[in-house]
Amino acid sequence: MEKIIEIDGRQVKFKSTGAYLLRYKQQFGRDAIQDLYKVEKSIEGKEIIDLPAFDLLIFYDMVWTLAKTADPQILPPMEWLDTFGTFPLTDHLGEWMEMIRSSFSTTVESKKKL
C-alpha cells in the first residue's frame, strides 16, 4: 500500500510492504507488532483517546519506517523529522494506522470453518 500525504507543504510518500516489519526491527530493535499493540490501546478510530498512554516515540518511528520503505534514501529518523517545520501526527493518524496494519494483515479469507 502506498500513499502520498502532504506534510508541512510537502508531498511525502509512505509505503507499507511485507518488509516493513523487518525494517522496523532492524532500525529500532523493537517488534513492530508489539509496539503497534501499545499504540492501538490509546487510539479509537482516528483519535487519540488516552494521551498519557500514547507513545509518541513509537508512533514517529512507525511513520518514519513507512517513509523509509517508500524512499530508501531518506535521512535517519531525527534528521528527517527536523526537515519539517510541523508534523501533524493526528491529522493523518487513521491513514498511517491503516498502512501499518496492512503490512501484516491477510487478504485471504480463512477456509477453516469455525
C-alpha positions in Angstrom: 0.0 0.0 0.0 1.3 3.4 -0.9 0.1 6.9 -0.1 1.3 10.4 -0.7 0.4 12.7 2.2 1.0 16.4 2.4 3.1 17.4 5.5 4.2 20.9 6.1 3.5 21.8 2.4 5.5 18.9 1.0 4.2 15.7 -0.7 5.7 12.8 1.3 5.4 9.2 0.1 4.7 6.4 2.5 4.7 2.7 1.7 3.8 -0.4 3.6 5.1 -3.8 2.4 6.0 -7.1 3.9 9.5 -5.7 4.6 8.0 -3.0 6.9 8.2 -5.3 10.0 11.8 -6.3 9.3 12.9 -2.8 8.5 11.3 -1.5 11.7 13.1 -4.2 13.8 16.4 -3.6 12.1 16.2 0.2 12.6 14.8 0.4 16.1 15.5 -3.1 17.7 11.8 -3.5 18.7 9.0 -5.6 17.4 6.5 -3.6 15.3 3.5 -5.7 16.2 4.1 -5.3 19.9 4.7 -1.6 19.5 1.5 -1.3 17.4 -0.4 -3.0 20.2 0.8 -0.4 22.7 -0.2 2.4 20.4 -3.6 1.0 19.4 -4.7 0.8 23.1 -4.6 4.6 23.2 -6.4 5.2 19.8 -10.0 4.9 18.9 -10.8 5.4 15.2 -8.8 8.4 14.1 -8.4 10.0 17.5 -6.0 9.6 20.5 -8.3 8.8 23.4 -5.6 8.2 26.1 -2.9 10.7 25.6 -0.7 9.6 28.6 -0.7 6.0 27.1 0.0 7.1 23.6 3.8 6.6 23.0 4.8 9.4 20.6 8.3 8.0 20.0 6.9 4.7 18.9 4.4 6.3 16.5 7.1 8.6 15.0 9.3 5.5 14.5 6.5 3.7 12.7 5.7 6.6 10.4 9.4 7.1 9.6 9.6 3.4 8.7 6.7 3.9 6.3 8.6 6.8 4.7 11.8 4.8 4.6 10.0 1.9 2.9 8.9 4.3 0.2 12.2 6.1 -0.1 15.4 4.2 1.0 17.4 7.5 0.6 15.6 9.5 3.4 17.5 10.7 6.3 17.8 9.0 9.7 14.6 9.5 11.8 15.5 12.5 13.9 17.2 14.3 10.9 14.2 13.5 8.7 11.8 14.9 11.3 13.9 18.0 11.6 13.3 18.8 7.9 9.6 19.6 8.7 8.5 22.8 10.5 5.4 20.9 11.7 4.5 17.3 11.6 0.8 16.9 12.4 0.5 13.3 13.5 -3.1 13.4 14.4 -4.2 14.8 11.1 -3.2 11.6 9.3 -3.4 9.1 12.2 -6.0 6.9 10.6 -4.2 6.7 7.3 -0.9 5.7 8.9 -2.6 3.1 11.2 -4.2 1.6 8.1 -0.9 1.3 6.4 0.9 -0.1 9.4 -1.8 -2.8 9.9 -1.8 -3.7 6.2 1.9 -4.7 6.5 0.9 -7.8 8.5 -2.7 -8.5 7.7 -4.1 -11.0 5.3 -6.2 -10.5 2.3 -7.2 -14.2 2.1 -10.3 -15.5 3.7 -9.9 -18.4 6.0 -11.2 -21.7 4.6 -11.4 -23.2 8.0 -15.0 -23.4 9.3 -15.5 -22.4 12.9 
